[in-house]
Amino acid sequence: MKNLRPSSYLNQVDLGNGTSLLYNGSTLCIDLVPSDFAQLIFEGRDLSFLLPEEAQHLLQRGHLTLLSPKREREEFRKDVRLILEKRAMLDSKRQIANLCFIMTYKCNLSCKYCYQHALAEKSKAPPMSGEFVDRFFTEYFPQLFPRKPKKLFLTLFGGEPLLPSNREAIVRILAYAKRRPSVRLSVATNATTLPEMADLIGPAKGKIRNVQVTLDGDRMLHDENRIPVTGQPTFDDTIAAVRQLIELQAHVSLRMHIHQGKLESAKNLVEYLEKEKILDHPQVTVYFSPINTFDSEQNSPAEAALFADLFQSVAVKTNRPPSNLDFVSSFLDMQEKKILPKVRFCGTGGDNFQIVDSLGDIYGCYEEAGHRDRRIGSFIKGKIHFRPLKASYARRHLLNLPECLSCSAALFCGGGCLSEARLQKGTIFTSHCHQNKEFIAQTLKAFFLRKEVRA
């Protein structure tokens, strides 16, 4: 066919067994093909090798197109607009809310890379009080979520939320949760104070069931990075806390930091967790969180290959990919259930996601919290007053990120972190790709291989 070419939204991921996935970031179609065939399609220099029926099938799936790049981009823009409209309609009907309490900006660790490090030193915000919590749920919660959500996800955050000085406020929050039928409680903690706060953790109603704990690599790298004021190592204490959380019947989300150039440390940690029977424990979920860029374009081929091998190894051992991109699995089930892809990176800018601190300031992003010039609103004399920044965040979606409209992974990514975009490029209305494409590809590969095994 004349003018036939590979779609601008075509992606390829090698499954490592002589086959590859072709996945289209516009049509969301995914097809299993031989790797050499996929490479020829992806390069697209000469498509004359295709049989007419093959070319027609690939055209129907969107992997090939007769449209010019400009026209294909215009059609993609129309699709994104339609998805935005459908999402807005669904969000207006959904009665689900996510509320995060910043218990304090203080922390008992001084991690080298922490984005809150300087903030903790200069913040004048006091720890959240029990009185503030009671007043919040009485006066401000109904204003913040006027539709009275049927499901409420509460997260305790910091600083370090499980400092003993936060106990009174946490107890008040748990008391509120205990009186409501559908409140789920989580905390993101370094877990070093867990022995003093363990009575607040567990599966019972009105207790914290989900706990995120961070590990920075093997013992050496972790102790080098996650340092208390005493200078004492914390790796063994963190592992002990994970074991205690398991005994308390909590669900543990292990956030494993991946550092540029230090993948061997991550590999050592995986081996340690496997040996200690933590990696695949039924109460433990592991996910990777890069501290620096992990794009294959940024790394050496050897480092990119090591990361891919480590990712897939953990996926096999735990029976799930070590990423927080669970929604990617839904794309493999599109024949059974239609889903809406991502047009935003996260919940920032939406009415159903709010972050509140002890000063009564409201934020739309975890990494913006505490920077008062970036608050989206405040509690003032019994009323909520929103700032123009809230509306700006609401406009941060694919239609207002021009470079994303040409990206083959846009509907899997949503444009990347707005806070990082601001820091790196000076505006939220630009993309922040980070390692997103690599994570999307590896997550899709892991879910596909798991599905194949189950079949």
Phi and psi in degrees as a GROMACS rama.xvg file:
@    title "Ramachandran Plot"
@    xaxis  label "Phi"
@    yaxis  label "Psi"
@TYPE xy
-69.6689  140.44  LYS-2
70.5615  10.7575  ASN-3
-71.5265  133.541  LEU-4
-150.504  163.218  ARG-5
-65.7371  142.018  PRO-6
-62.1967  145.689  SER-7
-65.9063  -13.994  SER-8
-107.294  17.4073  TYR-9
-81.6517  135.687  LEU-10
-128.557  155.948  ASN-11
-134.805  136.722  GLN-12
-132.35  125.057  VAL-13
-77.656  124.77  ASP-14
-83.3225  -8.19399  LEU-15
83.233  6.2274  GLY-16
-127.502  28.0934  ASN-17
88.0111  0.678861  GLY-18
-125.785  160.619  THR-19
-139.784  160.258  SER-20
-100.647  129.195  LEU-21
-95.3509  122.597  LEU-22
-131.688  134.895  TYR-23
-102.979  125.598  ASN-24
-78.0726  -0.596893  GLY-25
-108.336  -53.8075  SER-26
-82.4241  -18.2941  THR-27
67.5878  15.9816  LEU-28
-77.9958  141.284  CYS-29
-128.917  129.492  ILE-30
-135.968  140.581  ASP-31
-91.9956  125.086  LEU-32
-141.163  162.281  VAL-33
-60.2432  145.611  PRO-34
-63.0363  -40.0127  SER-35
-66.5259  -35.6184  ASP-36
-64.4007  -44.5886  PHE-37
-60.6514  -41.1258  ALA-38
-65.5323  -39.9744  GLN-39
-64.6098  -41.1748  LEU-40
-64.4704  -45.4325  ILE-41
-64.1861  -40.9728  PHE-42
-70.4131  -42.4505  GLU-43
65.4733  17.7225  GLY-44
-68.9518  -36.1563  ARG-45
-146.911  111.452  ASP-46
-101.596  15.0934  LEU-47
-68.4888  -15.1951  SER-48
-71.7919  -16.749  PHE-49
-73.5014  136.354  LEU-50
-70.4757  153.311  LEU-51
-54.1139  -41.3934  PRO-52
-69.7325  -31.8585  GLU-53
-66.9904  -45.4232  GLU-54
-61.6846  -40.3702  ALA-55
-66.5434  -41.0108  GLN-56
-63.8667  -46.2751  HIS-57
-65.6377  -30.1464  LEU-58
-69.6394  -42.5161  LEU-59
-65.3775  -34.0779  GLN-60
-79.3339  -14.0007  ARG-61
93.0172  -2.86989  GLY-62
-69.1474  -31.4979  HIS-63
-115.072  157.166  LEU-64
-148.041  155.32  THR-65
-101.348  -3.17329  LEU-66
-81.2865  150.719  LEU-67
-70.9802  159.154  SER-68
-54.6004  -39.2347  PRO-69
-66.5944  -44.3903  LYS-70
-68.2622  -38.6946  ARG-71
-63.5642  -38.2814  GLU-72
-65.5504  -38.6478  ARG-73
-63.6417  -40.685  GLU-74
-67.1873  -37.7872  GLU-75
-64.13  -40.551  PHE-76
-58.8603  -41.8102  ARG-77
-61.8991  -41.5172  LYS-78
-63.9428  -42.0991  ASP-79
-63.265  -41.5801  VAL-80
-60.8534  -42.0751  ARG-81
-64.4791  -41.4666  LEU-82
-63.4447  -41.8418  ILE-83
-59.3841  -43.6541  LEU-84
-63.5412  -43.1079  GLU-85
-66.1897  -40.4635  LYS-86
-64.096  -41.4479  ARG-87
-61.3736  -39.8519  ALA-88
-66.1521  -43.1643  MET-89
-67.5078  -41.179  LEU-90
-63.6494  -32.7212  ASP-91
-69.088  -21.472  SER-92
-97.108  -24.6716  LYS-93
-72.1311  135.845  ARG-94
-112.19  57.1014  GLN-95
-122.645  133.034  ILE-96
-130.809  146.727  ALA-97
-119.877  122.348  ASN-98
-127.683  128.209  LEU-99
-115.752  131.561  CYS-100
-101.661  122.546  PHE-101
-83.5605  100.354  ILE-102
-66.6494  -36.0496  MET-103
-165.661  157.78  THR-104
-96.7374  -2.7889  TYR-105
-82.0142  151.903  LYS-106
-144.515  149.46  CYS-107
-88.31  -0.997904  ASN-108
-114.368  163.138  LEU-109
-133.104  68.4464  SER-110
-67.1935  135.826  CYS-111
-58.0903  -37.3843  LYS-112
-98.9471  1.58772  TYR-113
-62.8482  129.405  CYS-114
-70.6728  -14.5209  TYR-115
-100.091  5.05123  GLN-116
-56.8318  -54.3213  HIS-117
-68.3866  -34.0811  ALA-118
-63.0027  -41.3285  LEU-119
-61.4865  -33.0587  ALA-120
-73.2742  -34.6501  GLU-121
-105.737  -8.14782  LYS-122
-64.5192  135.99  SER-123
-100.636  4.3916  LYS-124
-72.181  125.823  ALA-125
-75.7563  164.523  PRO-126
-58.0131  148.746  PRO-127
-65.0255  135.048  MET-128
-97.7762  160.749  SER-129
-62.9967  -37.3603  GLY-130
-62.3649  -41.25  GLU-131
-61.2956  -43.762  PHE-132
-60.0732  -47.5849  VAL-133
-60.8958  -44.1758  ASP-134
-66.1969  -38.2394  ARG-135
-58.981  -50.7304  PHE-136
-68.5539  -27.707  PHE-137
-79.7813  -47.149  THR-138
-100.001  -42.3307  GLU-139
-99.2073  -32.7202  TYR-140
-56.4823  -45.1619  PHE-141
-62.5872  -27.4511  PRO-142
-79.3971  -36.6013  GLN-143
-70.7035  -36.1809  LEU-144
-129.163  74.7333  PHE-145
-64.3111  -19.3241  PRO-146
-86.3089  4.58438  ARG-147
51.2542  82.3682  LYS-148
-59.971  141.867  PRO-149
-78.3996  -27.7911  LYS-150
-126.126  132.274  LYS-151
-127.468  123.815  LEU-152
-103.617  114.337  PHE-153
-105.237  130.57  LEU-154
-123.071  134.771  THR-155
-100.207  128.183  LEU-156
-137.518  172.796  PHE-157
-153.885  -152.395  GLY-158
35.6184  -156.683  GLY-159
-108.877  106.423  GLU-160
-66.5618  -28.013  PRO-161
-92.6919  25.3876  LEU-162
-65.4259  138.964  LEU-163
-54.9445  -28.2879  PRO-164
-65.5689  -13.9413  SER-165
-94.6106  1.31302  ASN-166
-56.2231  -48.0717  ARG-167
-58.6326  -45.9275  GLU-168
-64.8996  -40.4421  ALA-169
-63.5042  -42.6811  ILE-170
-60.0508  -40.1698  VAL-171
-65.4348  -40.0126  ARG-172
-64.3877  -43.6005  ILE-173
-64.5279  -36.1376  LEU-174
-63.9822  -40.1978  ALA-175
-61.9718  -46.9524  TYR-176
-61.5838  -36.2062  ALA-177
-65.6021  -28.9882  LYS-178
-83.436  -9.05094  ARG-179
-110.86  144.22  ARG-180
-76.3905  -24.4162  PRO-181
-133.767  55.2615  SER-182
-111.996  128.023  VAL-183
-111.711  134.275  ARG-184
-112.631  135.322  LEU-185
-136.306  160.11  SER-186
-143.002  142.033  VAL-187
-107.366  113.636  ALA-188
-141.025  154.624  THR-189
-83.8601  -7.85682  ASN-190
69.8919  5.80385  ALA-191
-73.1186  -19.8889  THR-192
-102.652  12.5169  THR-193
-55.2761  -41.9812  LEU-194
-54.1579  -31.9749  PRO-195
-83.6342  -15.0018  GLU-196
-121.454  10.4349  MET-197
-61.6413  -27.4572  ALA-198
-67.6754  -11.6458  ASP-199
-92.081  -3.99962  LEU-200
-107.474  141.179  ILE-201
153.351  177.438  GLY-202
-83.6508  -10.1465  PRO-203
-69.4082  153.996  ALA-204
-62.003  135.61  LYS-205
85.3172  13.5552  GLY-206
-124.832  165.346  LYS-207
-83.2064  116.724  ILE-208
-95.6796  -35.856  ARG-209
-108.329  125.386  ASN-210
-129.54  122.803  VAL-211
-96.7786  128.665  GLN-212
-127.438  138.467  VAL-213
-102.758  135.958  THR-214
-120.618  140.302  LEU-215
-101.832  11.2188  ASP-216
127.447  -160.353  GLY-217
-70.1167  179.152  ASP-218
-53.968  -44.3715  ARG-219
-63.818  -48.9306  MET-220
-70.5877  -39.4632  LEU-221
-60.1104  -48.6488  HIS-222
-69.0021  -23.9272  ASP-223
-74.4158  -32.7821  GLU-224
-97.7436  -37.3485  ASN-225
-105.091  90.6099  ARG-226
-117.339  127.512  ILE-227
-79.9798  172.528  PRO-228
-61.8414  -25.4569  VAL-229
-74.9604  -16.3448  THR-230
79.9076  4.60945  GLY-231
-76.6424  149.942  GLN-232
-65.0134  151.33  PRO-233
-122.984  -5.83097  THR-234
-59.1397  -51.2955  PHE-235
-63.9886  -36.8301  ASP-236
-65.0201  -38.2131  ASP-237
-67.1561  -43.0783  THR-238
-63.4474  -41.0695  ILE-239
-61.7566  -38.2144  ALA-240
-66.4393  -38.3092  ALA-241
-61.8993  -42.9373  VAL-242
-63.2099  -41.1016  ARG-243
-64.6651  -39.3259  GLN-244
-62.4341  -38.6462  LEU-245
-63.3547  -43.0786  ILE-246
-62.96  -31.692  GLU-247
-80.8017  1.28228  LEU-248
67.0793  28.9104  GLN-249
-83.1848  160.071  ALA-250
-94.5885  125.255  HIS-251
-105.145  124.143  VAL-252
-102.876  107.121  SER-253
-88.2526  112.069  LEU-254
-91.8979  112.595  ARG-255
-101.786  114.104  MET-256
-74.0348  134.828  HIS-257
-110.756  118.436  ILE-258
-102.377  139.363  HIS-259
-56.7882  129.637  GLN-260
77.105  4.45883  GLY-261
-130.009  40.3779  LYS-262
-68.8046  -25.5459  LEU-263
-62.5025  -34.4189  GLU-264
-64.9341  -42.14  SER-265
-63.5803  -39.8269  ALA-266
-63.4547  -41.7411  LYS-267
-61.9659  -40.2891  ASN-268
-64.728  -43.0539  LEU-269
-59.0894  -44.821  VAL-270
-63.2094  -39.3751  GLU-271
-64.4485  -47.6667  TYR-272
-63.1971  -35.3268  LEU-273
-67.2477  -44.9551  GLU-274
-61.3817  -37.5704  LYS-275
-84.2345  4.22068  GLU-276
61.1832  33.2965  LYS-277
-100.428  -36.5372  ILE-278
-54.497  -47.1305  LEU-279
-107.269  19.594  ASP-280
-64.3363  138.262  HIS-281
-61.2197  -20.0311  PRO-282
-94.3964  3.59418  GLN-283
-117.389  133.554  VAL-284
-119.693  131.164  THR-285
-109.565  135.627  VAL-286
-143.024  146.252  TYR-287
-85.1636  142.333  PHE-288
-136.462  104.601  SER-289
-68.1481  135.563  PRO-290
-83.8883  -30.6105  ILE-291
-125.946  178.354  ASN-292
-63.4131  135.617  THR-293
-126.762  43.697  PHE-294
-77.2098  142.477  ASP-295
-63.7837  -24.2109  SER-296
-72.3482  -24.8004  GLU-297
-91.3034  -29.6771  GLN-298
-92.2439  162.203  ASN-299
-69.0775  154.738  SER-300
-54.6508  -36.968  PRO-301
-66.3043  -41.3461  ALA-302
-69.2645  -40.1078  GLU-303
-61.923  -40.337  ALA-304
-67.2722  -39.386  ALA-305
-63.8181  -42.523  LEU-306
-62.5403  -45.538  PHE-307
-61.0095  -43.1131  ALA-308
-63.7826  -43.076  ASP-309
-64.9566  -43.606  LEU-310
-58.061  -50.8839  PHE-311
-70.1794  -31.8134  GLN-312
-62.9397  -45.0681  SER-313
-65.9594  -38.9757  VAL-314
-59.0972  -40.2309  ALA-315
-70.0441  -43.8083  VAL-316
-70.0355  -30.6357  LYS-317
-105.627  -6.28964  THR-318
65.8228  26.4302  ASN-319
-163.277  150.418  ARG-320
-65.7251  144.519  PRO-321
-82.9293  59.7277  PRO-322
-143.601  164.71  SER-323
-98.857  27.4824  ASN-324
-102.963  47.9507  LEU-325
-57.5299  -29.5182  ASP-326
-60.8748  -21.5393  PHE-327
-59.7821  -32.7489  VAL-328
-60.771  -28.0422  SER-329
-63.8016  -28.9488  SER-330
-67.3265  -22.8352  PHE-331
-78.5266  -12.3527  LEU-332
-109.781  20.94  ASP-333
-62.2677  -23.8081  MET-334
-71.3553  -24.9785  GLN-335
-96.9147  -33.3457  GLU-336
-148.698  123.451  LYS-337
-77.723  135.475  LYS-338
-129.227  162.098  ILE-339
-99.7447  128.581  LEU-340
-76.9265  -177.588  PRO-341
-84.2518  133.482  LYS-342
-120.235  -4.55906  VAL-343
-131.742  152.842  ARG-344
-73.072  -39.2055  PHE-345
-149.687  -167.725  CYS-346
-79.8842  -5.83072  GLY-347
-57.5993  130.596  THR-348
99.6393  -14.1282  GLY-349
-89.3534  160.045  GLY-350
-79.6249  -13.8059  ASP-351
-100.189  11.2777  ASN-352
-134.68  115.868  PHE-353
-138.186  145.759  GLN-354
-123.328  129.833  ILE-355
-126.428  136.771  VAL-356
-114.842  -179.167  ASP-357
-72.373  -14.5726  SER-358
-83.3216  -4.84449  LEU-359
82.4151  19.1356  GLY-360
-90.6274  145.651  ASP-361
-113.51  134.139  ILE-362
-125.645  157.862  TYR-363
-105.983  -4.90026  GLY-364
-145.614  136.52  CYS-365
-56.7711  -42.7517  TYR-366
-77.9312  -9.71215  GLU-367
-93.0245  -18.1918  GLU-368
-58.5612  135.08  ALA-369
95.1602  -21.2871  GLY-370
-88.8349  96.377  HIS-371
-63.5348  -23.7171  ARG-372
-71.4765  -9.3059  ASP-373
-112.902  11.6592  ARG-374
-70.8267  147.891  ARG-375
-98.9118  -7.36374  ILE-376
-176.506  175.375  GLY-377
-151.63  157.218  SER-378
-91.6136  119.298  PHE-379
-132.753  114.947  ILE-380
51.1738  48.456  LYS-381
83.0994  0.651728  GLY-382
-126.353  152.787  LYS-383
-94.2036  130.331  ILE-384
-120.206  115.767  HIS-385
-89.7471  149.964  PHE-386
-102.967  162.465  ARG-387
-57.4236  -25.3196  PRO-388
-60.0662  -30.9699  LEU-389
-59.4404  -44.1023  LYS-390
-67.5373  -34.7042  ALA-391
-64.0323  -43.2503  SER-392
-62.6485  -37.0273  TYR-393
-64.0077  -26.2229  ALA-394
-86.063  -2.51356  ARG-395
-86.1511  88.8663  ARG-396
-144.45  179.427  HIS-397
-58.2782  -34.9847  LEU-398
-63.6422  -25.2146  LEU-399
-105.167  17.7471  ASN-400
-124.703  82.3875  LEU-401
-52.2651  -41.6546  PRO-402
-66.5862  -26.3057  GLU-403
-71.8734  -26.7468  CYS-404
-67.4524  -13.4457  LEU-405
-106.124  2.85144  SER-406
-88.3166  135.671  CYS-407
-72.4415  -14.2008  SER-408
-113.867  15.6606  ALA-409
-56.8381  -44.1528  ALA-410
-76.3245  -9.48962  LEU-411
-94.8327  -19.3376  PHE-412
-110.128  -50.6842  CYS-413
85.7886  9.66626  GLY-414
104.738  -8.07434  GLY-415
79.7718  175.046  GLY-416
-65.987  124.761  CYS-417
-70.8072  -34.118  LEU-418
-65.2999  -43.8556  SER-419
-66.5613  -36.2538  GLU-420
-61.0429  -42.6009  ALA-421
-62.8365  -44.8758  ARG-422
-66.3486  -41.0926  LEU-423
-83.5353  -33.9644  GLN-424
-125.327  -2.06928  LYS-425
85.6234  1.09305  GLY-426
-151.505  148.316  THR-427
-79.6976  -14.9694  ILE-428
-91.6234  51.71  PHE-429
-150.514  167.035  THR-430
-84.9281  159.657  SER-431
-135.353  96.9315  HIS-432
-76.1604  -36.2411  CYS-433
48.5912  -130.664  HIS-434
-101.498  18.161  GLN-435
-58.3359  -46.2843  ASN-436
-61.7151  -41.6644  LYS-437
-64.7812  -42.8041  GLU-438
-66.1156  -40.4574  PHE-439
-60.9067  -47.1457  ILE-440
-62.6728  -46.296  ALA-441
-68.2722  -36.5158  GLN-442
-67.1953  -43.8078  THR-443
-62.0574  -42.6351  LEU-444
-59.7081  -46.8148  LYS-445
-63.5988  -44.2736  ALA-446
-64.7416  -38.7944  PHE-447
-65.7609  -45.2473  PHE-448
-64.3415  -37.2055  LEU-449
-64.2172  -41.6755  ARG-450
-63.5118  -39.4439  LYS-451
-62.8085  -42.887  GLU-452
-63.0389  -43.2441  VAL-453
-66.9612  -32.1238  ARG-454
